[in-house]
Amino acid sequence: MRKRSNKNDKWKSFTGGRNRKARPRTFKTEAAAHAFAKEQGLESYKLENLKNTDTKDKKYRIFNNS
């Protein structure tokens, strides 16, 4: 790890990071979402399509009902 000598130095330490909150897992197909839920042992869950109605592409997210 390189020590910063100047605050405008473009190299940053790897210990900091962006501290972004973890986002929910999404899937391109319903089958992939169902397979993941089965693998994780989820029994009561719902799928939500996150894409707009204008687009043909789909993006699914799993909601746990328990």
HUBELHU-V941660 format. One record per residue. N is the residue number from 0. D_CENTER is the distance of its C-alpha to the mean C-alpha in Angstrom with 2 decimals. Layout:
N | D_CENTER
N | D_CENTER
This chain:
0 | 28.41
1 | 30.42
2 | 31.87
3 | 31.60
4 | 35.09
5 | 34.25
6 | 31.67
7 | 31.21
8 | 30.54
9 | 27.53
10 | 26.76
11 | 24.63
12 | 24.41
13 | 21.46
14 | 21.60
15 | 20.39
16 | 16.96
17 | 15.24
18 | 14.38
19 | 11.16
20 | 9.61
21 | 6.50
22 | 3.86
23 | 4.17
24 | 4.08
25 | 6.09
26 | 9.45
27 | 12.32
28 | 15.06
29 | 16.23
30 | 17.73
31 | 14.63
32 | 13.06
33 | 16.48
34 | 16.85
35 | 13.76
36 | 15.02
37 | 18.45
38 | 17.51
39 | 16.01
40 | 19.17
41 | 17.95
42 | 20.99
43 | 20.56
44 | 17.38
45 | 16.90
46 | 14.82
47 | 14.22
48 | 14.35
49 | 12.41
50 | 14.63
51 | 18.05
52 | 21.16
53 | 22.55
54 | 20.36
55 | 20.80
56 | 17.29
57 | 15.11
58 | 11.45
59 | 11.13
60 | 9.29
61 | 11.20
62 | 13.21
63 | 15.41
64 | 18.96
65 | 20.55
